Amino acid sequence: MDFDDYLRYQAANYRQLAEMAESETDKEEYLDLAATCEEVANEIEDRLTGG
């Protein structure tokens, strides 16, 4: 598994945790983590493709 794929997998896990979170603060934190994982994965992919 490539690291960008791993980060996208982690982002999906964080989104699932956000759905199950009981507090709004926890939900926001999980969604922020998911967004960060996606952003870094996109940056890695852009560098690999030369874009």
C-alpha positions as CSV (number, residue, x, y, z in Angstrom):
1,M,0.0,0.0,0.0
2,D,1.3,3.4,-0.9
3,F,1.5,6.0,1.7
4,D,-1.1,8.3,0.0
5,D,-3.5,5.3,-0.1
6,Y,-2.8,4.6,3.6
7,L,-3.6,8.3,4.4
8,R,-6.9,8.0,2.5
9,Y,-7.7,4.8,4.4
10,Q,-7.0,6.6,7.7
11,A,-9.2,9.5,6.6
12,A,-12.1,7.1,6.0
13,N,-11.5,5.7,9.5
14,Y,-11.6,9.2,11.0
15,R,-14.9,9.9,9.2
16,Q,-16.4,6.7,10.7
17,L,-15.2,7.8,14.1
18,A,-16.8,11.2,13.6
19,E,-20.1,9.6,12.8
20,M,-20.0,7.7,16.0
21,A,-18.7,10.6,18.2
22,E,-21.0,11.6,21.0
23,S,-19.7,15.1,21.4
24,E,-19.5,17.8,18.7
25,T,-15.9,18.6,19.7
26,D,-14.8,15.0,19.1
27,K,-16.7,14.9,15.8
28,E,-15.0,18.1,14.6
29,E,-11.6,16.8,15.7
30,Y,-12.0,13.6,13.7
31,L,-13.2,15.5,10.6
32,D,-10.2,17.8,10.9
33,L,-7.9,14.8,11.1
34,A,-9.6,13.3,8.0
35,A,-9.2,16.5,6.1
36,T,-5.5,16.7,7.0
37,C,-5.0,13.1,5.9
38,E,-6.7,13.8,2.5
39,E,-4.7,17.0,2.0
40,V,-1.4,15.3,2.7
41,A,-2.3,12.4,0.4
42,N,-3.2,14.8,-2.4
43,E,0.1,16.6,-2.0
44,I,2.0,13.3,-2.1
45,E,0.1,12.2,-5.2
46,D,0.7,15.6,-6.9
47,R,4.5,15.2,-6.3
48,L,4.5,11.7,-7.6
49,T,2.7,12.7,-10.8
50,G,4.8,15.8,-11.3
51,G,1.9,18.2,-10.8
